[in-house]
Amino acid sequence: MSTTFGIRIPSLDVVVPIARRRGIGDGKVDVWFTEPTGELLPDELEVIAMDNSNQGIHTIKDIKDHISGSQ
């Protein structure tokens, strides 16, 4: 199962994709930023699941933790 995560740009009232989560089998997932500047965003910034459920990822920190393997 995969999910695209985005952040809301308030002035434009749009959600811009910044990361992706993909199941790779045996209960493991792969998470990466699709937008390189995503890793510069503040940890507490909320992310929005654009095409699936959040599956435990709610903030930029959650994405960073999955990428680093600490979650």
C-alpha positions in Angstrom: 0.0 0.0 0.0 1.4 3.4 -0.9 0.6 7.0 0.2 1.5 10.4 -1.0 2.0 13.0 1.7 1.6 16.7 1.2 1.7 20.0 3.0 -0.9 22.7 2.8 0.2 26.1 1.3 -2.3 28.4 3.0 -1.9 31.4 0.7 -2.8 29.2 -2.3 -5.2 26.8 -0.5 -3.5 23.8 -2.1 -1.8 20.7 -0.9 1.6 20.1 -2.5 3.1 16.6 -2.5 6.4 16.3 -0.6 6.9 12.6 0.4 5.9 9.1 -0.5 5.4 5.9 1.6 5.4 2.5 -0.1 5.0 -1.0 1.4 7.9 -3.2 0.2 6.8 -6.5 1.7 7.1 -8.5 4.9 5.6 -5.6 6.9 8.4 -3.2 5.8 7.9 0.2 4.3 10.0 2.6 2.3 9.6 6.4 2.9 11.3 9.2 1.0 10.9 12.9 0.2 9.8 13.5 -3.3 10.6 17.2 -2.8 14.2 17.6 -1.7 13.5 20.7 0.4 11.1 18.6 2.5 13.8 17.6 4.9 14.3 21.4 5.7 10.7 21.8 6.9 10.0 22.1 10.7 9.4 18.7 12.4 6.1 19.8 13.9 4.6 20.7 10.5 1.5 18.6 9.8 1.4 16.4 6.7 -1.7 15.4 4.8 -2.3 11.9 3.3 -3.4 12.8 -0.2 -4.4 9.4 -1.6 -4.7 7.0 1.3 -4.8 7.0 5.1 -2.0 8.5 7.2 -0.8 5.1 8.4 1.0 6.5 11.4 2.6 9.5 9.6 1.2 12.8 10.7 4.2 15.3 10.8 7.4 16.0 9.0 9.2 14.4 12.0 7.3 11.2 11.4 8.6 11.1 7.8 12.2 11.9 8.9 12.0 9.1 11.6 10.9 6.6 9.0 13.6 7.6 6.6 16.3 7.4 9.3 14.9 4.0 10.4 14.2 5.2 14.0 10.5 4.3 13.7 
